[in-house]
Structures are given as C-alpha cells and as structure tokens.
Amino acid sequence: MSASPAAPRPNAVVAVLALAGIVVALMQTLVIPIIPELPELLDASASDAAWAVTATLLASAVATPVVGRLGDMFGKRRMLLLSLVLLISGSAVCGLSDALVPMVVGRALQGLSAAVIPLGISIMRDELPAERLAGATAVMSASLGVGGALGLPAAALIADKLDWHMLFWLSGALGAVSLVLVLALVPESAVRTGGRFDLPGGIGMAAGLASLLLAISKGGDWGWSSGTVLGLFAAAVVILLVWGWWELHTPAPLVDLRTTARRQVLFTNLASIAIGFSMFAMSLVLPQLLQLPEATGYGLGRSLLTTGLVMAPSGLVMMAFAPVSAKVSKARGPKVTLMIGALIVAAGYGLNIVLMSEVWHLVLVSCVISAGIGFAYGAMPSLIMGAVPPSETAAANSLNTLMRSLGTSVASAIAGVILAQMTVDLGGFALPSENAFKAVMAIGAGAALLAFAIASFVPRHRPAVPVTGPAATDGVATETASAH
C-alpha cells in the first residue's frame, strides 16, 4: 500500500498500534446505547435489528484467523492496513444507512477489522527490541478491553446528544487517523512464510465458526431446542471435525494444529476462553444492575450515560495494569502472571456478590476485575509467542484472540438464559432477579478459577525470549525449545 518507514521508533510503534487496537475494540460496544432504538431507527423487528450485533460477531470470528494467516504470508502491516480500510468502509456504510440491510453490511465490514490486535502484537515481536516486547504486547493485548470500556460512555454521550449516525462517522474518523499513523510510523516486517493460502481450510473454518457462533448467539431468540439451533450445533461439529482432518493433512494449513496442540499453546488458548467468559460476564451484569429501577430493591436506577461513566475507569485500570503484568512476567514468567490475573478476576466477582447496592461498589468491582483481566491479557501473547516460530506469530495470536471471543460469546448466551429464566415481576414486566445476577457472578468467578486451573498445566519453565528486530527479520529468530 505504501513504502514502510525505514527506522522504527519503538515508542511511536507501540502508541500507534495500541491506538489502532482501541479503535477496533470500540466496534464491540459502539451500538450498545442504541440497541433498544434500533428496531425503530431501521424500521425492522427486534430480532432482525439484532443482526447489527450478530453480523459483527460472526465477521470478526471468521476474519481474525484468516487475516492473521494472510499477515504471516504476505505482510502483517499490509493486512493491518487492509483491516483498517475495512473498518473505515464499514463505518461509512453505517453512517449513511437508515435501513437494516446496509446497517448489517456495514457492521459486518467493521467486524472484519478484528484482526488488528493480533496483527499489532505480531508486528511488535518482529520490530521491537527484546527488552520492550513484553510491556508493549501487554499494552496491545489490553487495548481489547480498554476500547470496549471507554467506548460505552463515549457512545452513550454521542447517542444522547447527537444524531446516532455520528457514532459511525466518529469511528470512521478514528479509523482514518489510525490508518495514516500506521502508514507513517509502523514498518513492514520481512518475516513471512510465503506459500499458498489454504482456501478450503479458510472456507471450512468460516463455515464451522459461523454455525457455532450463530447457534450460540441466536439460541435465546430461536429456542435452544429448536431444529434450527440444534442443526447449527450439529453442522458446526461435523464441519470442524472435517476441517481439522484437512488441516492435519494439507501441506500448508490455515492453522497449524500440531503447533496449536503444543502444551503451552493449547492450555493458554483454553485459559483464554475461560478468561474471555469472565470478562464479558461483568459487561453483562453491571450495566443492568446500574440501570434497573430502584423499585426492584437492587437496581440503582441510573441513566445509560451514568452507567458508561461508571464502567469507564475499568478500561483505564486495565491499561494501567498491563505494564505491571509485563514486569511480573519478566520476573516470574507469564504463566504466573496469567494465574494471578485469574485469581484477581475471581476475587472481583466474589466481591460483587456481597457488594452490589451502591454505585461505588460497582466501580470498585469493575476495577478489580479489570485489573485481573489486564494481568491475564498481558500474559497471553507472551505465552503464545514463546511457543511458536516468528513466521507463525500472527496466525497463532489471531487464534488466541478468537478463543477469547469464543468465551465472550458463550458468556453472553449463558448469562442471557439465566437472566431470562430467573425473574421477578415489576408492574407487569419480568425483570432479572437479584439471585439471577448473583448466579451470573458466581459463574464468572467459577470461569476465572477454571482459567487458573488450566493455566497451572502450562509448562513451568519460562519460554525463551524470541529474537526481535533485525535478527528476526533476517530469519535468524530463535524458536523456543520449551514447547517442542
């Protein structure tokens, strides 16, 4: 797309990539303030309007591993720029839309940009000095949570004060700024695998993931025992089994399952699912507690804007704890950091079960949980990159990001079922009961403890620090012996 900058400046590279990550993460919370109004705004039913959220979920799940692999093959910066172009294009389509179909198309295009964060982490491995890598990747990894946390109050304010289309014009403008900064300041890595793209593997993974996530995200609307949902689950199992067989037998797979099966990669990815589940449980419970009427006895009756402002500090805490995570990883190894993060998250949910009656209680709880997420998310890229060669970094990090997203999708489905089933009647309306929220919190704590248990199976010894910078780009980067 453009000649890359000749001499990378580490601080600038980290800042630009983290900004791009935050902008992409904003897409996840961008429409939350207008979800109740979407049916009216788009002249559609509530179930049809929900596709504005589902389309982004499905597109990001499919794009993340595919674009990561393309980044390893043809250039990570090139694919990052393409992802930002897709984000800008999707934002423009949504900004111009007043009907369901263009909105869903635009939201899908925005979802296709989701690979920016794993691509950014992979660029850092190739370009930054080894001593800067752990802190930089921790910040980049945390940007996923930061963008989501900061996006809610910003989107609520815009939706409250301005025309809702401005949400998308603003996201497009931020995407354009990120694009220009990447062009100007981020270099292209010479670490590439080359070869041919595994098109059957890409189609198979897309079909399998789409079936699985569609069943999970729409199960509540369509009925968990409906033929459609059960058929989608069955299709996902069959397609992914066939896809796995293909990936093991094709010479240049989309996902190297043998690398993925290495103990360090496998258990990090499994822990990522559990941590992703835990993180999203907070996002589902706390905003509802804040907005439910005080007449329930446990709701706090706050506005959407106030809710966003209450949640905003959690994003800042997550970013603040990313460098702390890196220091712990340097001293004790990223396995220990991941386990500490999981315990902090579990403690936060335990705190939430007993502290949920005041606004400051929820600020405290969200900050504790976010501190744990910052620890955990900061450790994951180090564990992944310590077990894969530089030529597979983008694909491996993309798969890890996908695992987190899978956890959030499952959390949304399970929490949705619990909150819909455990209700109280208030003026003829069924609202989630206090025990329903406590049940979701308990499950969130359980997921974090599960992540702690899974992380304990990661190899004890610290992975070797990968060579970065010129050595890596000359193909001299060392692979670790730890996972072989």
Phi and psi in degrees as a GROMACS rama.xvg file:
@    title "Ramachandran Plot"
@    xaxis  label "Phi"
@    yaxis  label "Psi"
@TYPE xy
-166.689  155.605  SER-2
-66.0694  133.349  ALA-3
-80.8278  154.406  SER-4
-57.7234  143.988  PRO-5
-75.2037  -45.1184  ALA-6
-120.317  106.174  ALA-7
-67.1275  137.591  PRO-8
-103.546  113.543  ARG-9
-51.483  -47.6354  PRO-10
-61.6699  -42.1459  ASN-11
-66.5748  -41.8692  ALA-12
-60.8249  -46.8099  VAL-13
-62.8787  -46.0217  VAL-14
-62.3218  -44.7251  ALA-15
-66.9163  -45.0745  VAL-16
-66.5868  -39.5194  LEU-17
-63.925  -40.3689  ALA-18
-60.5991  -45.3366  LEU-19
-61.1855  -39.5985  ALA-20
-63.753  -42.5408  GLY-21
-64.1612  -41.886  ILE-22
-61.9617  -42.8687  VAL-23
-67.5297  -39.4722  VAL-24
-65.1126  -27.1746  ALA-25
-57.4883  -28.4403  LEU-26
-60.3552  -28.1101  MET-27
-70.2193  -33.1124  GLN-28
-108.207  1.25914  THR-29
-58.5164  -40.315  LEU-30
-96.8874  -1.94388  VAL-31
-54.9049  -43.6972  ILE-32
-63.9121  -24.5731  PRO-33
-106.987  5.52194  ILE-34
-56.1382  -44.7299  ILE-35
-62.5042  -28.4794  PRO-36
-92.5127  -9.93338  GLU-37
-56.406  -42.8181  LEU-38
-55.7082  -42.5695  PRO-39
-71.5558  -41.9367  GLU-40
-64.3237  -34.9249  LEU-41
-104.083  3.53727  LEU-42
53.0255  53.4259  ASP-43
-141.145  164.919  ALA-44
-72.5853  162.557  SER-45
-62.05  -39.9949  ALA-46
-68.1925  -36.2873  SER-47
-70.6519  -40.4063  ASP-48
-63.2662  -28.1288  ALA-49
-62.6784  -16.6191  ALA-50
-65.3989  -18.6712  TRP-51
-64.1467  -25.1147  ALA-52
-92.3797  -44.6602  VAL-53
-62.9827  -37.9022  THR-54
-61.0648  -40.3497  ALA-55
-65.6435  -42.5138  THR-56
-59.7461  -49.3637  LEU-57
-66.5594  -43.7946  LEU-58
-63.9485  -41.0397  ALA-59
-68.0207  -37.3176  SER-60
-64.0699  -40.5913  ALA-61
-73.7429  -42.4098  VAL-62
-71.8805  -34.9074  ALA-63
-57.372  -55.0365  THR-64
-69.4039  -35.1886  PRO-65
-66.8652  -48.6792  VAL-66
-67.8875  -34.612  VAL-67
-59.6006  -44.4269  GLY-68
-64.914  -41.9415  ARG-69
-62.8409  -34.3532  LEU-70
-63.1425  -43.211  GLY-71
-62.1558  -34.6895  ASP-72
-81.2566  -45.9887  MET-73
-118.154  -0.709115  PHE-74
123.089  120.056  GLY-75
-68.9221  -41.4189  LYS-76
-64.4285  -39.9845  ARG-77
-59.9649  -44.5407  ARG-78
-70.7015  -32.2419  MET-79
-65.3562  -42.1167  LEU-80
-63.8588  -41.5628  LEU-81
-61.6092  -40.8416  LEU-82
-61.5301  -41.8853  SER-83
-67.1433  -36.0373  LEU-84
-62.3413  -40.7905  VAL-85
-64.098  -40.0318  LEU-86
-61.824  -45.9427  LEU-87
-63.5776  -43.0934  ILE-88
-63.0932  -44.9657  SER-89
-62.604  -39.4914  GLY-90
-63.0486  -40.9566  SER-91
-65.6466  -42.1341  ALA-92
-60.9048  -45.3246  VAL-93
-65.3179  -38.4005  CYS-94
-64.4312  -24.8501  GLY-95
-97.4445  -3.94267  LEU-96
-94.2342  146.023  SER-97
-132.848  13.9463  ASP-98
-133.953  165.97  ALA-99
-65.69  -49.3152  LEU-100
-61.2766  -51.9959  VAL-101
-62.503  -32.3928  PRO-102
-63.6902  -45.2471  MET-103
-64.9696  -40.7386  VAL-104
-61.6096  -45.4551  VAL-105
-63.4738  -41.6326  GLY-106
-66.9451  -34.3865  ARG-107
-65.8883  -41.7021  ALA-108
-61.6168  -40.4621  LEU-109
-61.6436  -41.0364  GLN-110
-62.2515  -30.0271  GLY-111
-67.7597  -9.65256  LEU-112
-88.0844  2.64583  SER-113
-63.0916  -18.8162  ALA-114
-76.2797  -1.71196  ALA-115
-56.875  -41.8495  VAL-116
-67.6426  -51.352  ILE-117
-63.4762  -33.7396  PRO-118
-64.7896  -40.8432  LEU-119
-62.2437  -42.6795  GLY-120
-60.7502  -40.8024  ILE-121
-68.794  -38.351  SER-122
-61.6438  -40.7414  ILE-123
-60.2825  -40.905  MET-124
-61.0496  -38.3918  ARG-125
-77.4574  -30.1641  ASP-126
-111.529  -22.0306  GLU-127
-92.1847  152.258  LEU-128
-60.0028  149.169  PRO-129
-56.5168  -36.7205  ALA-130
-71.9518  -17.5397  GLU-131
-93.4184  -13.1003  ARG-132
-64.6753  -47.849  LEU-133
-61.1097  -46.7634  ALA-134
-65.2611  -40.2138  GLY-135
-67.3718  -44.9795  ALA-136
-68.6946  -31.2096  THR-137
-64.1812  -42.0889  ALA-138
-65.0613  -43.8187  VAL-139
-64.1085  -42.141  MET-140
-64.7065  -39.6599  SER-141
-69.1113  -20.4223  ALA-142
-59.9073  -25.4861  SER-143
-59.6994  -44.473  LEU-144
-78.1899  -34.3007  GLY-145
-63.5613  -47.1357  VAL-146
-59.7285  -41.9343  GLY-147
-64.5552  -42.353  GLY-148
-70.2028  -41.7118  ALA-149
-78.01  -24.2944  LEU-150
-68.3196  -32.5804  GLY-151
-63.2085  -51.8715  LEU-152
-66.5786  -36.3204  PRO-153
-64.9733  -44.7732  ALA-154
-66.5199  -38.351  ALA-155
-63.0759  -42.1257  ALA-156
-63.6981  -45.7193  LEU-157
-64.4028  -45.264  ILE-158
-64.1712  -30.9759  ALA-159
-77.4107  -35.7742  ASP-160
-104.935  -23.8792  LYS-161
-127.414  173.544  LEU-162
-62.6197  139.073  ASP-163
-61.2993  -23.9632  TRP-164
-61.888  -24.6828  HIS-165
-63.3626  -24.7655  MET-166
-54.4898  -43.4354  LEU-167
-82.6583  -34.1975  PHE-168
-65.2445  -36.6104  TRP-169
-66.8679  -43.751  LEU-170
-64.3517  -36.6331  SER-171
-64.8271  -40.6744  GLY-172
-64.2689  -42.7893  ALA-173
-63.5725  -38.1316  LEU-174
-63.3065  -40.0817  GLY-175
-65.6078  -40.6817  ALA-176
-60.9566  -44.6052  VAL-177
-61.5672  -41.6866  SER-178
-60.0537  -47.2343  LEU-179
-62.898  -42.1561  VAL-180
-67.1631  -38.4619  LEU-181
-64.453  -43.6963  VAL-182
-58.4471  -39.121  LEU-183
-82.0649  -33.0241  ALA-184
-122.676  -16.1539  LEU-185
-103.505  125.293  VAL-186
-81.4523  161.396  PRO-187
-91.6967  134.653  GLU-188
-80.7665  147.494  SER-189
-90.0161  -2.71261  ALA-190
-80.1365  108.219  VAL-191
-142.061  152.695  ARG-192
-93.1825  -26.6308  THR-193
66.4948  -158.468  GLY-194
86.684  -172.161  GLY-195
-102.43  146.675  ARG-196
-76.2511  138.584  PHE-197
-81.6782  83.6288  ASP-198
-63.9593  -46.3171  LEU-199
-59.3785  -38.289  PRO-200
-63.9816  -39.2639  GLY-201
-65.7314  -43.5184  GLY-202
-65.001  -43.9324  ILE-203
-63.0047  -44.0541  GLY-204
-65.5289  -41.6012  MET-205
-61.0964  -45.4075  ALA-206
-66.3617  -42.3018  ALA-207
-65.8758  -46.4712  GLY-208
-66.7505  -40.9425  LEU-209
-62.0876  -41.8271  ALA-210
-63.2989  -45.9815  SER-211
-63.8411  -50.1216  LEU-212
-71.5259  -32.1518  LEU-213
-65.6219  -42.0471  LEU-214
-63.318  -42.2907  ALA-215
-67.2879  -45.4413  ILE-216
-77.0039  -27.48  SER-217
-105.416  -1.77385  LYS-218
-56.0295  -39.5885  GLY-219
-64.9929  -37.9809  GLY-220
-77.1348  -41.8767  ASP-221
-89.5327  -15.0542  TRP-222
98.0705  122.496  GLY-223
-65.3102  -24.0601  TRP-224
-100.41  7.89895  SER-225
-69.9121  154.593  SER-226
-60.1978  -36.1142  GLY-227
-63.5079  -49.033  THR-228
-67.6097  -44.9353  VAL-229
-63.6039  -37.1942  LEU-230
-64.6648  -39.9199  GLY-231
-65.1136  -42.3315  LEU-232
-61.7777  -43.9718  PHE-233
-63.2494  -43.5903  ALA-234
-60.9982  -41.2017  ALA-235
-60.5969  -44.1641  ALA-236
-62.2593  -48.8299  VAL-237
-64.1695  -48.4787  VAL-238
-62.1315  -44.4933  ILE-239
-69.522  -31.2018  LEU-240
-66.7511  -44.9197  LEU-241
-64.0083  -42.3128  VAL-242
-59.599  -43.5594  TRP-243
-61.4073  -41.6337  GLY-244
-60.6305  -44.0701  TRP-245
-62.42  -45.2649  TRP-246
-62.3557  -32.793  GLU-247
-75.8531  -18.691  LEU-248
-112.681  -8.43797  HIS-249
-90.3381  143.267  THR-250
-67.6503  -27.9492  PRO-251
-129.951  79.2272  ALA-252
-73.148  155.185  PRO-253
-63.0889  -44.4352  LEU-254
-123.571  121.665  VAL-255
-76.7188  96.1118  ASP-256
-66.864  -25.1993  LEU-257
-69.7017  -38.31  ARG-258
-67.2173  -41.9111  THR-259
-62.7478  -28.4748  THR-260
-81.7658  -8.63658  ALA-261
-58.1764  141.865  ARG-262
-53.9205  -44.4379  ARG-263
-65.7785  -41.9145  GLN-264
-71.9009  -45.4438  VAL-265
-59.0833  -51.3283  LEU-266
-73.5428  -28.3191  PHE-267
-65.5696  -43.1247  THR-268
-65.7268  -40.0289  ASN-269
-64.817  -41.9316  LEU-270
-63.5914  -32.898  ALA-271
-64.1294  -38.0336  SER-272
-60.5781  -46.5327  ILE-273
-65.3751  -41.0027  ALA-274
-67.6374  -40.537  ILE-275
-59.9516  -39.8844  GLY-276
-59.5356  -49.6284  PHE-277
-60.2177  -43.7338  SER-278
-62.0951  -42.5997  MET-279
-75.7788  -26.8534  PHE-280
-58.011  -39.9368  ALA-281
-61.9443  -42.5348  MET-282
-65.4507  -25.3523  SER-283
-85.9805  -36.5363  LEU-284
-83.7361  -52.3749  VAL-285
-61.8791  -45.2851  LEU-286
-60.4494  -37.9541  PRO-287
-67.6543  -41.1231  GLN-288
-59.733  -39.9709  LEU-289
-68.1731  -32.9569  LEU-290
-96.9031  -18.213  GLN-291
-62.3214  148.393  LEU-292
-60.5079  146.909  PRO-293
-63.3224  -22.6175  GLU-294
-63.0997  -18.8553  ALA-295
-68.4081  -23.8999  THR-296
96.579  -14.0945  GLY-297
-134.388  -16.4051  TYR-298
-74.4025  153.931  GLY-299
-106.212  -4.37212  LEU-300
61.6089  35.682  GLY-301
-96.6981  159.35  ARG-302
-76.8692  166.901  SER-303
-62.5451  -39.1578  LEU-304
-64.2314  -44.8919  LEU-305
-60.2676  -40.7635  THR-306
-59.0826  -44.9714  THR-307
-61.681  -40.9085  GLY-308
-67.4368  -34.1045  LEU-309
-66.0378  -37.2246  VAL-310
-81.3077  -20.7053  MET-311
-58.2999  -42.7096  ALA-312
-57.9454  -25.6366  PRO-313
-62.2502  -36.1143  SER-314
-65.9057  -40.4213  GLY-315
-66.7446  -38.7992  LEU-316
-63.2937  -41.8381  VAL-317
-59.6984  -44.994  MET-318
-67.9128  -37.7619  MET-319
-65.3522  -33.9248  ALA-320
-85.4608  -9.11128  PHE-321
-60.0979  -48.6344  ALA-322
-66.5639  -31.2129  PRO-323
-63.854  -41.2231  VAL-324
-56.8627  -43.8607  SER-325
-64.0273  -38.7396  ALA-326
-66.9284  -40.1141  LYS-327
-65.2465  -40.5805  VAL-328
-62.0768  -39.5204  SER-329
-66.158  -37.4037  LYS-330
-82.7699  -40.4154  ALA-331
-119.27  -8.35791  ARG-332
97.6466  146.705  GLY-333
-66.8857  -22.8215  PRO-334
-60.5093  -46.1315  LYS-335
-62.7849  -40.5078  VAL-336
-61.6977  -44.0113  THR-337
-62.6261  -41.3738  LEU-338
-67.2161  -40.324  MET-339
-61.3721  -45.5218  ILE-340
-58.2621  -43.1696  GLY-341
-62.8411  -40.6259  ALA-342
-66.455  -38.2834  LEU-343
-64.4307  -41.9039  ILE-344
-61.2437  -45.8085  VAL-345
-61.016  -41.0279  ALA-346
-63.1257  -38.0586  ALA-347
-61.8259  -42.8421  GLY-348
-68.2421  -38.1919  TYR-349
-60.1267  -40.608  GLY-350
-62.5247  -39.1856  LEU-351
-64.4668  -32.6412  ASN-352
-63.9825  -32.2434  ILE-353
-101.477  -17.7008  VAL-354
-120.956  95.0324  LEU-355
-148.204  18.7035  MET-356
-105.465  -6.49339  SER-357
-131.864  156.229  GLU-358
-60.5061  -42.1235  VAL-359
-65.9526  -27.6737  TRP-360
-59.263  -44.7225  HIS-361
-74.6647  -31.3417  LEU-362
-62.2639  -47.0504  VAL-363
-60.6003  -47.4516  LEU-364
-61.7556  -45.8693  VAL-365
-63.9738  -34.3108  SER-366
-71.4044  -39.4259  CYS-367
-63.5744  -48.7076  VAL-368
-61.126  -42.0131  ILE-369
-66.7302  -33.4922  SER-370
-61.0717  -43.262  ALA-371
-64.5521  -40.6702  GLY-372
-62.6899  -40.5659  ILE-373
-59.8371  -41.7839  GLY-374
-60.8969  -51.8026  PHE-375
-66.134  -47.939  ALA-376
-64.6115  -32.3519  TYR-377
-67.6662  -30.3082  GLY-378
-81.2069  -29.9787  ALA-379
-59.6047  -47.8161  MET-380
-60.5727  -36.5519  PRO-381
-63.4772  -41.4353  SER-382
-66.1844  -41.4814  LEU-383
-66.446  -48.527  ILE-384
-71.0997  -20.4423  MET-385
-75.5584  -6.3454  GLY-386
-123.186  -0.640419  ALA-387
-128.513  151.657  VAL-388
-70.3255  156.296  PRO-389
-54.0189  -32.0357  PRO-390
-69.7994  -13.0609  SER-391
-114.664  11.6508  GLU-392
-61.5046  -48.6626  THR-393
-64.2494  -42.9868  ALA-394
-64.0832  -42.4084  ALA-395
-67.3667  -43.0511  ALA-396
-66.8315  -34.7977  ASN-397
-65.6933  -40.6664  SER-398
-63.9558  -38.704  LEU-399
-64.2573  -41.0783  ASN-400
-62.5218  -39.6264  THR-401
-61.7546  -38.795  LEU-402
-62.5766  -40.2499  MET-403
-61.5651  -44.126  ARG-404
-63.597  -36.5827  SER-405
-62.2003  -41.1888  LEU-406
-61.2219  -42.0512  GLY-407
-66.8091  -36.0266  THR-408
-66.9678  -42.4129  SER-409
-65.4229  -39.8047  VAL-410
-60.113  -43.366  ALA-411
-60.7811  -42.5375  SER-412
-67.7773  -47.8421  ALA-413
-66.973  -44.5107  ILE-414
-63.6116  -38.243  ALA-415
-60.8232  -41.8625  GLY-416
-63.7167  -46.2654  VAL-417
-63.4518  -45.8565  ILE-418
-69.4553  -26.2378  LEU-419
-81.3287  -27.9068  ALA-420
-89.6002  -36.7266  GLN-421
-97.8104  94.1855  MET-422
-127.744  165.106  THR-423
-126.022  156.296  VAL-424
-97.1443  127.55  ASP-425
-133.726  105.202  LEU-426
60.5686  34.9694  GLY-427
86.7457  -1.47417  GLY-428
-107.797  136.408  PHE-429
-86.4436  118.387  ALA-430
-118.66  149.871  LEU-431
-57.6648  137.604  PRO-432
-81.3224  165.926  SER-433
-60.5647  -39.6221  GLU-434
-66.7592  -28.643  ASN-435
-63.8936  -44.5742  ALA-436
-64.2418  -42.0214  PHE-437
-64.2499  -34.2219  LYS-438
-65.4512  -42.9409  ALA-439
-64.1572  -41.0352  VAL-440
-61.4212  -42.8125  MET-441
-63.0127  -39.6715  ALA-442
-67.3125  -38.7671  ILE-443
-60.2002  -42.0312  GLY-444
-64.5013  -41.5672  ALA-445
-62.596  -39.6778  GLY-446
-63.1935  -40.0658  ALA-447
-65.421  -40.6267  ALA-448
-66.5722  -34.535  LEU-449
-63.1737  -41.6587  LEU-450
-60.8996  -40.6621  ALA-451
-59.7307  -45.9217  PHE-452
-64.9518  -42.7693  ALA-453
-63.9943  -42.8602  ILE-454
-62.361  -25.5231  ALA-455
-65.452  -18.3725  SER-456
-87.3451  -7.47475  PHE-457
-64.0277  140.858  VAL-458
-50.664  140.813  PRO-459
-66.8021  -41.8755  ARG-460
-70.0035  150.498  HIS-461
-74.7761  139.188  ARG-462
-69.4223  152.579  PRO-463
-65.396  145.551  ALA-464
-77.0232  124.091  VAL-465
-67.8889  144.238  PRO-466
-69.5312  135.425  VAL-467
-125.544  176.777  THR-468
74.7395  -146.183  GLY-469
-58.19  -37.0589  PRO-470
-61.8944  -40.4557  ALA-471
-68.4339  -40.9872  ALA-472
-71.3101  -20.0863  THR-473
-84.8877  2.38604  ASP-474
81.5692  16.7623  GLY-475
-99.2592  3.1579  VAL-476
-58.7221  139.477  ALA-477
-85.4454  143.541  THR-478
-94.6953  146.7  GLU-479
-77.0215  150.375  THR-480
-89.3454  -8.40755  ALA-481
-63.4195  -34.1542  SER-482
-106.389  6.70158  ALA-483
